[in-house]
């Protein structure tokens, strides 16, 4: 009986000691025990976690050193191993740079084909070609000179005669002098007509003679500025500057050389024609029958004919045409 009681007490004591030991080993809040309590061998039947994963970490505690402490050490071992990872593994900073580079690629124009570096270098070294001149411009020195030359501004308060002279290139002093002499003759003719009317000799030979003398004093614009400028001057003044053929008589010298209605007669011999009176004066001058050059314009085309000096057998009229280079 006594033996049974002592045996039961011993079993109770052994069970209590085992319970205390188990409770102490599993408690996560207990501080680390002193070094003397560290076991020299691992727990039977359990392989160390670090050995299974190939980590160089200290062995797990088996004497109740705390599961939290063991996990902390394993995490430190994982961090140490990550520091020695292979070079192929990118650091976070490198990955952020890749993200920035990717965003730049997205913002740039999409082009699946990569441009050769030679083409890029060539484009950087060669500046872009200048833009071609606008359509219709000839370019070159003539267009540059025309662009550099300022447009001439004409005073609108000047007379029509002066404006026309300035337009064709006459300087202001010459234009003013021609206008002054022209107006002086015109006023003298007005006074002459008024006097002849009052004294009743307007239809007399005296009036015609004195009027002719005054007309000879009138400056001839044609002689002052030349044929080319005079042609443009007449056009600017709204006056006629061409001799137009209206009718060609049959069996006439004009019909024999092929003149046609609508032709514009520009030259007779060496004289430029601007009025029908110019043509009549030239046919009546020189030696009759001599061969002279006749230059005409037919629908914009220049033609040259040869006729005998004298009557042509034409009906002509005055007209206006835009001056062109002769």
C-alpha positions in Angstrom: 0.0 0.0 0.0 2.8 2.4 1.0 4.7 1.4 -2.2 1.7 2.2 -4.3 1.4 5.7 -2.8 5.1 6.4 -3.2 5.0 5.2 -6.8 2.0 7.4 -7.5 3.7 10.4 -5.9 6.8 9.8 -8.0 4.7 9.7 -11.2 2.9 12.9 -10.3 6.2 14.6 -9.6 7.7 13.4 -12.9 4.6 14.6 -14.8 4.7 18.0 -13.2 8.4 18.4 -14.1 7.7 17.4 -17.7 4.8 19.9 -17.9 6.9 22.7 -16.6 9.7 21.8 -19.1 7.2 21.7 -22.0 5.5 25.0 -21.0 8.9 26.7 -20.6 10.2 25.6 -24.1 7.0 26.8 -26.0 6.7 30.2 -24.3 7.4 33.0 -26.9 7.7 35.8 -24.3 10.4 34.2 -22.1 13.8 35.9 -22.5 16.8 34.1 -23.9 18.3 31.7 -21.3 21.9 31.9 -20.4 24.5 30.1 -22.5 24.6 27.3 -20.1 21.1 26.2 -21.1 21.9 25.9 -24.9 21.8 22.3 -26.0 24.8 20.9 -27.8 22.8 18.8 -30.2 19.6 19.5 -32.2 16.2 18.1 -31.3 15.9 14.5 -32.4 14.1 13.8 -35.6 14.1 17.5 -36.8 16.6 18.7 -39.3 17.8 22.3 -38.9 15.8 24.8 -41.1 18.9 26.6 -42.2 20.5 23.4 -43.3 17.4 22.4 -45.3 17.4 25.8 -47.1 21.2 26.1 -47.5 21.4 29.2 -45.3 24.4 30.0 -43.1 22.4 30.8 -40.0 22.9 29.5 -36.4 21.0 26.3 -35.5 17.5 26.5 -34.0 17.1 26.5 -30.3 15.9 23.4 -28.6 16.0 24.4 -25.0 13.2 26.8 -24.9 15.2 29.8 -26.3 12.0 31.1 -27.9 10.4 30.5 -31.2 10.3 34.3 -31.9 14.0 34.6 -31.4 14.6 31.6 -33.7 12.4 33.1 -36.5 14.2 36.5 -36.1 17.6 34.9 -36.6 16.3 33.1 -39.7 15.1 36.4 -41.1 18.5 37.9 -40.5 20.1 35.0 -42.3 17.7 35.5 -45.3 18.8 39.2 -45.4 22.4 38.3 -45.3 21.9 35.8 -48.1 20.0 38.5 -50.2 23.0 40.8 -49.8 25.2 38.2 -51.6 22.7 37.5 -54.3 24.0 37.1 -57.9 24.6 40.3 -60.0 21.7 39.4 -62.3 19.2 40.3 -59.6 18.3 44.0 -60.0 18.3 46.4 -57.1 15.1 48.5 -56.4 16.9 51.7 -57.7 17.8 50.0 -60.9 14.2 48.9 -61.4 13.0 52.5 -60.8 15.4 53.7 -63.5 13.9 51.1 -65.9 10.4 52.4 -65.2 11.5 55.9 -66.0 13.1 54.8 -69.2 10.0 52.9 -70.1 7.8 56.0 -69.5 10.1 58.0 -71.8 9.7 55.4 -74.5 5.9 55.7 -74.2 6.0 59.5 -74.6 8.2 59.3 -77.6 6.7 58.8 -81.1 6.0 55.1 -81.7 8.2 53.5 -84.3 8.8 49.8 -84.2 11.9 50.1 -86.5 15.1 51.3 -84.9 16.8 54.0 -86.8 20.5 53.3 -87.7 23.0 55.3 -85.7 24.6 56.4 -88.9 21.4 58.1 -90.0 21.0 59.8 -86.6 24.6 61.1 -86.7 24.1 62.3 -90.3 20.9 64.1 -89.4 22.6 65.9 -86.5 25.6 66.9 -88.6 23.7 68.1 -91.6 21.4 71.1 -91.1 17.9 71.0 -92.7 17.8 72.2 -96.3 16.3 75.7 -96.9 12.7 75.8 -98.0 12.2 76.2 -101.8 11.1 79.6 -103.1 7.4 80.1 -103.5 5.7 78.9 -106.7 6.0 81.4 -109.5 9.2 83.1 -108.2 12.3 82.8 -110.4 14.7 83.1 -107.5 18.3 84.1 -108.1 19.9 87.6 -108.2 16.9 89.2 -110.0 14.4 88.2 -107.4 16.8 89.2 -104.6 17.3 92.6 -106.1 13.6 93.0 -106.6 12.9 92.1 -103.0 15.7 94.5 -101.8 14.4 97.4 -103.8 11.8 99.4 -101.9 8.5 100.1 -103.6 8.3 103.7 -104.9 5.6 105.7 -103.2 4.0 108.4 -105.3 2.3 111.4 -103.8 -1.4 111.2 -104.7 -1.7 115.0 -104.6 0.4 115.3 -107.7 -1.2 115.7 -111.1 -2.1 112.8 -113.4 0.7 113.7 -115.7 3.3 113.7 -113.0 2.1 110.5 -111.5 2.3 108.8 -114.9 5.8 110.1 -115.4 6.9 109.0 -112.0 5.4 105.5 -112.6 7.4 104.9 -115.7 10.7 105.9 -113.9 11.1 109.6 -114.5 12.6 111.5 -111.5 10.6 114.1 -109.7 12.5 117.1 -110.9 12.2 116.1 -114.6 8.5 115.3 -114.2 7.9 118.7 -112.5 9.8 120.5 -115.3 7.9 118.7 -118.1 4.6 119.5 -116.4 5.5 123.2 -115.9 6.4 123.8 -119.5 3.4 121.8 -120.8 1.0 123.9 -118.6 2.7 127.2 -119.7 2.0 126.4 -123.4 -1.6 125.3 -122.5 -2.3 128.6 -120.7 -0.9 130.6 -123.7 -3.2 128.8 -126.1 -6.2 129.5 -123.8 -5.4 133.2 -123.8 -5.0 133.2 -127.6 -8.4 131.5 -128.1 -10.0 133.9 -125.7 -8.5 137.0 -127.5 -9.5 135.6 -131.0 -13.0 135.0 -129.8 -13.4 138.5 -128.4 -11.9 140.2 -131.4 -13.7 137.9 -133.9 -10.8 136.4 -135.8 -11.0 132.9 -134.3 -11.5 131.3 -137.8 -8.8 133.4 -139.5 -5.4 132.2 -140.8 -3.9 134.4 -138.1 -5.4 132.3 -135.3 -4.2 129.0 -137.0 -0.7 130.4 -137.5 -0.3 131.7 -133.9 -1.7 128.5 -132.5 0.7 126.4 -134.4 3.6 128.5 -133.2 2.6 127.9 -129.6 2.2 124.1 -130.2 5.7 123.9 -131.3 6.8 125.3 -128.0 5.1 122.5 -126.1 7.6 119.9 -124.8 7.3 116.5 -126.5 7.1 113.9 -123.7 8.2 111.3 -126.2 11.4 113.1 -126.9 12.0 113.8 -123.2 11.7 110.2 -122.0 12.2 107.9 -125.0 9.9 105.5 -126.9 9.7 102.7 -124.3 8.9 104.9 -121.4 6.5 107.0 -123.6 4.6 103.8 -124.5 4.0 103.1 -120.8 3.3 106.7 -120.1 0.4 106.7 -122.7 -1.0 103.5 -121.1 -0.8 105.0 -117.6 -2.5 108.2 -118.9 -5.3 106.1 -120.4 -4.5 107.2 -123.9 -4.2 105.2 -127.1 -0.8 103.8 -127.9 -1.4 101.3 -130.9 -2.3 101.5 -134.5 -4.9 98.8 -135.4 -5.8 97.5 -138.8 -9.6 97.7 -139.4 -9.9 96.9 -143.1 -7.5 95.7 -145.8 -8.3 96.8 -149.4 -8.2 94.1 -152.0 -5.3 94.3 -154.5 -3.5 96.6 -152.2 0.2 96.4 -151.1 -1.2 95.5 -147.6 -3.2 92.6 -149.0 -0.2 91.3 -151.0 2.0 91.1 -147.9 -0.8 89.4 -145.8 -1.9 92.1 -143.4 -5.2 91.2 -141.7 -7.9 93.1 -139.7 -7.0 93.1 -136.0 -3.2 93.3 -136.6 -1.4 96.0 -134.6 1.3 97.8 -136.5 4.2 98.5 -134.1 7.1 99.6 -136.4 7.3 101.1 -139.9 11.0 101.1 -140.9 13.0 102.4 -138.0 10.1 104.4 -136.5 8.0 103.3 -133.6 4.3 103.9 -134.2 1.8 105.1 -131.5 -0.9 106.8 -133.6 -2.4 106.5 -137.1 -0.8 109.9 -137.8 2.6 108.4 -137.2 1.9 105.7 -139.9 0.7 108.2 -142.4 3.7 110.5 -141.9 6.1 107.5 -142.4 4.5 106.3 -145.6 4.8 109.8 -147.1 8.4 110.3 -146.1 11.6 108.8 -147.7 11.9 107.5 -151.3 8.8 106.1 -152.8 8.9 102.3 -153.6 11.9 101.5 -151.3 11.6 98.4 -149.2 10.9 98.9 -145.6 10.4 96.6 -142.6 6.9 96.4 -141.1 6.6 94.8 -137.6 3.2 93.8 -136.4 1.6 92.0 -133.5 -1.0 89.3 -134.4 -2.8 87.8 -131.4 0.3 88.4 -129.2 2.8 86.9 -131.8 5.4 89.2 -133.4 5.7 89.1 -137.2 7.9 91.0 -139.6 6.8 91.9 -143.2 8.4 93.9 -146.0 6.5 96.4 -148.0 7.2 99.2 -150.5 7.2 102.7 -149.0 4.0 104.5 -150.0 0.3 104.0 -149.5 -0.6 100.6 -148.0 -4.4 100.4 -148.8 -5.5 100.2 -145.1 -8.2 101.6 -142.9 -6.6 102.0 -139.4 -7.7 103.2 -136.1 -6.2 104.1 -132.7 -6.4 101.6 -129.8 -4.8 100.8 -126.5 -2.8 97.8 -125.6 -0.7 96.9 -122.6 3.0 97.7 -123.2 5.3 94.7 -123.6 9.0 94.2 -124.2 10.0 95.0 -127.8 
